[in-house]
Amino acid sequence: MERINVALVGAGRMGQVHGPNAARMPGLHLRYVVDPRPDAAAAMAAATGAETATLEEALADPSVGGVLVCSSTDQHLANALQAVMAGKAVFCEKPIDLDLQKALAAQPQFAGARFVLGFNRRYDPHFLALKQRLDAGVVGQLESLHIVNHDPAAPSPHFIPTSGGLFKDFSIHDLDMARWMLGEEPVEVFATASCLVNPEIGRLGDVDTARTVLKTASGKLCVISNTRRSGYGYDQRIEAFGSRGMATAGNVSRDTVQALDERGATAAPIAYAFPERYAESYRAQIAHFAEVARGIAQPRTHYAGGIAALVLAEACQQSMCEGRPVQL
């Protein structure tokens, strides 16, 4: 199989996940690493066998067929548009942008683009299995969902001002999952939130703990539980309740061994952070991108889905600020 040359834009937190995956992926060859920090670009290039370049240099190379946009959030849309307009297949980390109106204005440029948006949880084998069972009707007619997304510990406060806020940075994954699992678009959103983990997060204008309720036109409900600190690991669960029962996708432990003695049972901890918990989904996502870049698959997570999730995130923020449900 001929490999497609790709460029990685951004060698930070998400670039360190996607860059090595692309370098190891059959069908892809990581050709360039682009980052405004020369040391970060050079380190990633050395680790993956790539070369450093500017974005303009990478896009001008006709051998480059794809671009992985893992830059800072405020650069996602601009970098993705540059690559799309250069005729490249594009993978872009979420969210597509922090400004809904800017993202909407770019719609014509994304028409027909080979564009995959980084909602990696749709590629997780456990959540995929849950979705397949729901679609097969194993719980009857789906009526409600409970989504739990709890980080093990709060990020450094310096991350908060550029993050986009809890709903656009963090809850947006759950909003996308809710749309996917429910099979319907929410028409009403109510969100309430507090700053309970770190007062500095509140001082910087954000929240760290939230509960969100979504309602669809048919009346299906979804409750989303978010916190920046669990204290026990990366808590990732979904419970689905239907007319004939319930189905659940639980946490993934590091192993399945249990030890029992007079004190009770002990078991391995759950995954501690997102690179560990979602390692398989990240690989599957880049494998899917390789198929999209090759023209043998249509994007499963795309521009329209990114807009829909961003609309919900903005509705959550509005609901929290105004203390009322928001109609969509």
MARTIRO-442694 format. One record per residue (C-alpha): residue in three letters; x, y, z. Coordinates in steps of 0.1 Angstrom, whole numbers. Layout:
! residues N
+--------+-------+-------+-------+
: residu :    px :    py :    pz :
+--------+-------+-------+-------+
:    ALA :     X :     Y :     Z :
...
+--------+-------+-------+-------+
***
This chain:
! residues 328
+--------+-------+-------+-------+
: residu :    px :    py :    pz :
+--------+-------+-------+-------+
:    MET :     0 :     0 :     0 :
:    GLU :    14 :    34 :   -10 :
:    ARG :    17 :    57 :    20 :
:    ILE :     2 :    91 :    21 :
:    ASN :    24 :   119 :    33 :
:    VAL :     9 :   140 :    61 :
:    ALA :    19 :   171 :    81 :
:    LEU :    13 :   175 :   118 :
:    VAL :     4 :   211 :   129 :
:    GLY :    10 :   214 :   166 :
:    ALA :    34 :   193 :   187 :
:    GLY :    17 :   200 :   220 :
:    ARG :    -6 :   179 :   241 :
:    MET :   -28 :   165 :   213 :
:    GLY :     0 :   165 :   188 :
:    GLN :    19 :   142 :   210 :
:    VAL :   -10 :   118 :   208 :
:    HIS :   -18 :   120 :   171 :
:    GLY :    17 :   125 :   157 :
:    PRO :    31 :    92 :   168 :
:    ASN :    -1 :    74 :   159 :
:    ALA :     2 :    88 :   123 :
:    ALA :    39 :    79 :   122 :
:    ARG :    30 :    43 :   131 :
:    MET :    -2 :    40 :   110 :
:    PRO :     0 :    18 :    79 :
:    GLY :    -9 :    39 :    49 :
:    LEU :     4 :    72 :    64 :
:    HIS :    39 :    87 :    65 :
:    LEU :    44 :   116 :    89 :
:    ARG :    65 :   139 :    66 :
:    TYR :    64 :   173 :    84 :
:    VAL :    60 :   187 :   119 :
:    VAL :    48 :   223 :   121 :
:    ASP :    50 :   243 :   154 :
:    PRO :    59 :   279 :   162 :
:    ARG :    81 :   265 :   190 :
:    PRO :   113 :   252 :   173 :
:    ASP :   123 :   230 :   202 :
:    ALA :    88 :   213 :   203 :
:    ALA :    88 :   208 :   165 :
:    ALA :   123 :   194 :   165 :
:    ALA :   116 :   170 :   194 :
:    MET :    85 :   156 :   176 :
:    ALA :   103 :   153 :   143 :
:    ALA :   132 :   134 :   159 :
:    ALA :   108 :   111 :   177 :
:    THR :    88 :   102 :   145 :
:    GLY :   114 :   105 :   117 :
:    ALA :    97 :   136 :   102 :
:    GLU :   112 :   169 :    92 :
:    THR :   103 :   204 :   106 :
:    ALA :    87 :   229 :    83 :
:    THR :    64 :   259 :    82 :
:    LEU :    27 :   254 :    74 :
:    GLU :    32 :   271 :    41 :
:    GLU :    61 :   249 :    32 :
:    ALA :    41 :   217 :    41 :
:    LEU :    10 :   228 :    22 :
:    ALA :    31 :   237 :    -9 :
:    ASP :    45 :   202 :   -11 :
:    PRO :    24 :   183 :   -37 :
:    SER :    33 :   150 :   -21 :
:    VAL :    15 :   159 :    11 :
:    GLY :   -20 :   145 :    10 :
:    GLY :   -32 :   152 :    46 :
:    VAL :   -28 :   175 :    75 :
:    LEU :   -34 :   168 :   112 :
:    VAL :   -45 :   201 :   129 :
:    CYS :   -35 :   198 :   166 :
:    SER :   -26 :   235 :   171 :
:    SER :   -39 :   257 :   199 :
:    THR :   -77 :   259 :   199 :
:    ASP :   -78 :   295 :   186 :
:    GLN :   -59 :   283 :   155 :
:    HIS :   -80 :   252 :   147 :
:    LEU :  -103 :   269 :   122 :
:    ALA :   -76 :   290 :   104 :
:    ASN :   -52 :   261 :   101 :
:    ALA :   -79 :   237 :    89 :
:    LEU :   -91 :   262 :    63 :
:    GLN :   -56 :   267 :    50 :
:    ALA :   -52 :   230 :    45 :
:    VAL :   -87 :   225 :    30 :
:    MET :   -81 :   253 :     5 :
:    ALA :   -48 :   237 :    -4 :
:    GLY :   -68 :   205 :   -14 :
:    LYS :   -55 :   184 :    15 :
:    ALA :   -75 :   159 :    36 :
:    VAL :   -78 :   174 :    71 :
:    PHE :   -80 :   159 :   106 :
:    CYS :   -88 :   187 :   131 :
:    GLU :   -89 :   185 :   169 :
:    LYS :  -121 :   197 :   185 :
:    PRO :  -136 :   222 :   189 :
:    ILE :  -136 :   235 :   153 :
:    ASP :  -134 :   270 :   168 :
:    LEU :  -144 :   289 :   200 :
:    ASP :  -165 :   314 :   180 :
:    LEU :  -197 :   299 :   166 :
:    GLN :  -202 :   327 :   141 :
:    LYS :  -167 :   324 :   127 :
:    ALA :  -172 :   286 :   123 :
:    LEU :  -205 :   291 :   106 :
:    ALA :  -191 :   317 :    81 :
:    ALA :  -166 :   290 :    70 :
:    GLN :  -193 :   266 :    59 :
:    PRO :  -189 :   271 :    21 :
:    GLN :  -152 :   263 :    23 :
:    PHE :  -159 :   230 :    40 :
:    ALA :  -185 :   218 :    14 :
:    GLY :  -172 :   186 :     0 :
:    ALA :  -140 :   187 :    20 :
:    ARG :  -123 :   155 :    32 :
:    PHE :  -125 :   167 :    68 :
:    VAL :  -125 :   146 :   100 :
:    LEU :  -132 :   164 :   133 :
:    GLY :  -116 :   150 :   165 :
:    PHE :  -146 :   136 :   185 :
:    ASN :  -125 :   105 :   193 :
:    ARG :  -151 :    90 :   217 :
:    ARG :  -172 :    79 :   187 :
:    TYR :  -143 :    56 :   178 :
:    ASP :  -140 :    40 :   213 :
:    PRO :  -148 :     3 :   211 :
:    HIS :  -169 :     3 :   243 :
:    PHE :  -191 :    32 :   233 :
:    LEU :  -194 :    18 :   197 :
:    ALA :  -207 :   -15 :   212 :
:    LEU :  -232 :     4 :   233 :
:    LYS :  -244 :    24 :   203 :
:    GLN :  -248 :    -7 :   183 :
:    ARG :  -269 :   -24 :   210 :
:    LEU :  -291 :     7 :   214 :
:    ASP :  -296 :     8 :   176 :
:    ALA :  -305 :   -29 :   177 :
:    GLY :  -332 :   -22 :   203 :
:    VAL :  -318 :   -43 :   231 :
:    VAL :  -333 :   -19 :   257 :
:    GLY :  -364 :   -12 :   236 :
:    GLN :  -371 :    24 :   228 :
:    LEU :  -343 :    46 :   243 :
:    GLU :  -358 :    71 :   268 :
:    SER :  -329 :    86 :   287 :
:    LEU :  -291 :    88 :   290 :
:    HIS :  -267 :    95 :   319 :
:    ILE :  -232 :   105 :   307 :
:    VAL :  -204 :   108 :   333 :
:    ASN :  -172 :   126 :   323 :
:    HIS :  -149 :   134 :   353 :
:    ASP :  -112 :   143 :   349 :
:    PRO :   -89 :   129 :   376 :
:    ALA :   -75 :   164 :   385 :
:    ALA :   -79 :   200 :   375 :
:    PRO :   -56 :   215 :   349 :
:    SER :   -31 :   242 :   357 :
:    PRO :   -48 :   276 :   360 :
:    HIS :   -27 :   290 :   332 :
:    PHE :   -47 :   267 :   308 :
:    ILE :   -81 :   282 :   317 :
:    PRO :   -79 :   316 :   299 :
:    THR :   -73 :   300 :   265 :
:    SER :   -93 :   268 :   269 :
:    GLY :  -127 :   282 :   258 :
:    GLY :  -143 :   273 :   291 :
:    LEU :  -156 :   241 :   306 :
:    PHE :  -185 :   236 :   281 :
:    LYS :  -165 :   243 :   248 :
:    ASP :  -133 :   226 :   260 :
:    PHE :  -146 :   197 :   281 :
:    SER :  -183 :   191 :   279 :
:    ILE :  -183 :   194 :   241 :
:    HIS :  -173 :   157 :   239 :
:    ASP :  -203 :   147 :   260 :
:    LEU :  -226 :   170 :   239 :
:    ASP :  -215 :   152 :   208 :
:    MET :  -219 :   118 :   225 :
:    ALA :  -254 :   127 :   235 :
:    ARG :  -264 :   137 :   200 :
:    TRP :  -250 :   104 :   187 :
:    MET :  -265 :    81 :   213 :
:    LEU :  -299 :    98 :   214 :
:    GLY :  -302 :    97 :   176 :
:    GLU :  -320 :   130 :   178 :
:    GLU :  -310 :   167 :   182 :
:    PRO :  -317 :   183 :   215 :
:    VAL :  -342 :   212 :   214 :
:    GLU :  -338 :   223 :   250 :
:    VAL :  -308 :   228 :   272 :
:    PHE :  -304 :   235 :   309 :
:    ALA :  -270 :   238 :   326 :
:    THR :  -259 :   248 :   360 :
:    ALA :  -223 :   249 :   373 :
:    SER :  -201 :   258 :   402 :
:    CYS :  -164 :   263 :   410 :
:    LEU :  -157 :   237 :   436 :
:    VAL :  -123 :   223 :   427 :
:    ASN :  -100 :   253 :   425 :
:    PRO :  -110 :   289 :   434 :
:    GLU :   -84 :   301 :   409 :
:    ILE :  -105 :   287 :   381 :
:    GLY :  -134 :   308 :   392 :
:    ARG :  -113 :   339 :   395 :
:    LEU :  -102 :   334 :   359 :
:    GLY :  -139 :   333 :   349 :
:    ASP :  -146 :   297 :   344 :
:    VAL :  -163 :   268 :   363 :
:    ASP :  -151 :   233 :   371 :
:    THR :  -182 :   213 :   380 :
:    ALA :  -214 :   212 :   359 :
:    ARG :  -247 :   193 :   354 :
:    THR :  -264 :   196 :   321 :
:    VAL :  -299 :   183 :   310 :
:    LEU :  -307 :   179 :   273 :
:    LYS :  -342 :   173 :   259 :
:    THR :  -352 :   162 :   224 :
:    ALA :  -384 :   170 :   206 :
:    SER :  -397 :   135 :   213 :
:    GLY :  -390 :   139 :   250 :
:    LYS :  -358 :   119 :   254 :
:    LEU :  -336 :   132 :   282 :
:    CYS :  -299 :   132 :   288 :
:    VAL :  -281 :   142 :   320 :
:    ILE :  -243 :   150 :   317 :
:    SER :  -221 :   151 :   348 :
:    ASN :  -188 :   170 :   345 :
:    THR :  -161 :   178 :   370 :
:    ARG :  -124 :   187 :   366 :
:    ARG :  -115 :   165 :   396 :
:    SER :  -127 :   130 :   405 :
:    GLY :   -99 :   121 :   429 :
:    TYR :  -100 :    84 :   417 :
:    GLY :   -92 :    84 :   380 :
:    TYR :  -107 :    92 :   346 :
:    ASP :  -143 :    84 :   351 :
:    GLN :  -160 :    77 :   318 :
:    ARG :  -194 :    60 :   318 :
:    ILE :  -226 :    60 :   299 :
:    GLU :  -259 :    45 :   311 :
:    ALA :  -288 :    42 :   287 :
:    PHE :  -324 :    35 :   299 :
:    GLY :  -351 :    22 :   276 :
:    SER :  -386 :     8 :   275 :
:    ARG :  -374 :   -27 :   281 :
:    GLY :  -342 :   -23 :   303 :
:    MET :  -309 :    -5 :   304 :
:    ALA :  -274 :    -8 :   290 :
:    THR :  -242 :     6 :   303 :
:    ALA :  -206 :    11 :   292 :
:    GLY :  -185 :    13 :   323 :
:    ASN :  -150 :    24 :   332 :
:    VAL :  -120 :     5 :   319 :
:    SER :   -97 :    -9 :   346 :
:    ARG :   -60 :   -15 :   340 :
:    ASP :   -66 :   -52 :   345 :
:    THR :   -95 :   -75 :   356 :
:    VAL :   -78 :   -91 :   387 :
:    GLN :   -96 :   -89 :   420 :
:    ALA :   -82 :   -98 :   454 :
:    LEU :  -104 :  -107 :   483 :
:    ASP :   -96 :  -110 :   520 :
:    GLU :  -112 :  -103 :   553 :
:    ARG :  -111 :   -65 :   546 :
:    GLY :  -131 :   -70 :   514 :
:    ALA :  -123 :   -68 :   477 :
:    THR :   -96 :   -48 :   460 :
:    ALA :   -91 :   -43 :   422 :
:    ALA :   -69 :   -24 :   398 :
:    PRO :   -76 :    13 :   394 :
:    ILE :   -94 :    27 :   363 :
:    ALA :   -74 :    46 :   337 :
:    TYR :   -60 :    78 :   351 :
:    ALA :   -60 :   101 :   321 :
:    PHE :   -74 :   105 :   286 :
:    PRO :   -43 :    92 :   267 :
:    GLU :   -45 :    59 :   286 :
:    ARG :   -83 :    55 :   285 :
:    TYR :   -88 :    65 :   249 :
:    ALA :   -56 :    51 :   234 :
:    GLU :   -75 :    27 :   212 :
:    SER :  -100 :    53 :   200 :
:    TYR :   -73 :    77 :   190 :
:    ARG :   -56 :    50 :   169 :
:    ALA :   -89 :    41 :   153 :
:    GLN :   -96 :    77 :   146 :
:    ILE :   -63 :    82 :   127 :
:    ALA :   -69 :    49 :   109 :
:    HIS :  -103 :    63 :    97 :
:    PHE :   -86 :    95 :    87 :
:    ALA :   -62 :    75 :    65 :
:    GLU :   -92 :    59 :    48 :
:    VAL :  -108 :    94 :    43 :
:    ALA :   -75 :   108 :    29 :
:    ARG :   -73 :    78 :     5 :
:    GLY :  -109 :    85 :    -7 :
:    ILE :  -123 :    51 :     4 :
:    ALA :  -144 :    63 :    34 :
:    GLN :  -166 :    93 :    42 :
:    PRO :  -159 :   112 :    74 :
:    ARG :  -178 :    99 :   105 :
:    THR :  -171 :   130 :   125 :
:    HIS :  -173 :   161 :   104 :
:    TYR :  -178 :   199 :   101 :
:    ALA :  -216 :   198 :   106 :
:    GLY :  -213 :   177 :   138 :
:    GLY :  -187 :   202 :   151 :
:    ILE :  -211 :   230 :   145 :
:    ALA :  -240 :   211 :   162 :
:    ALA :  -218 :   205 :   193 :
:    LEU :  -206 :   241 :   194 :
:    VAL :  -243 :   253 :   193 :
:    LEU :  -250 :   231 :   223 :
:    ALA :  -219 :   243 :   242 :
:    GLU :  -229 :   279 :   237 :
:    ALA :  -265 :   271 :   248 :
:    CYS :  -250 :   255 :   280 :
:    GLN :  -230 :   287 :   287 :
:    GLN :  -261 :   308 :   281 :
:    SER :  -283 :   286 :   303 :
:    MET :  -257 :   287 :   331 :
:    CYS :  -253 :   325 :   330 :
:    GLU :  -291 :   332 :   328 :
:    GLY :  -303 :   305 :   351 :
:    ARG :  -329 :   292 :   327 :
:    PRO :  -335 :   265 :   301 :
:    VAL :  -325 :   276 :   265 :
:    GLN :  -346 :   266 :   236 :
:    LEU :  -329 :   256 :   203 :
+--------+-------+-------+-------+
***
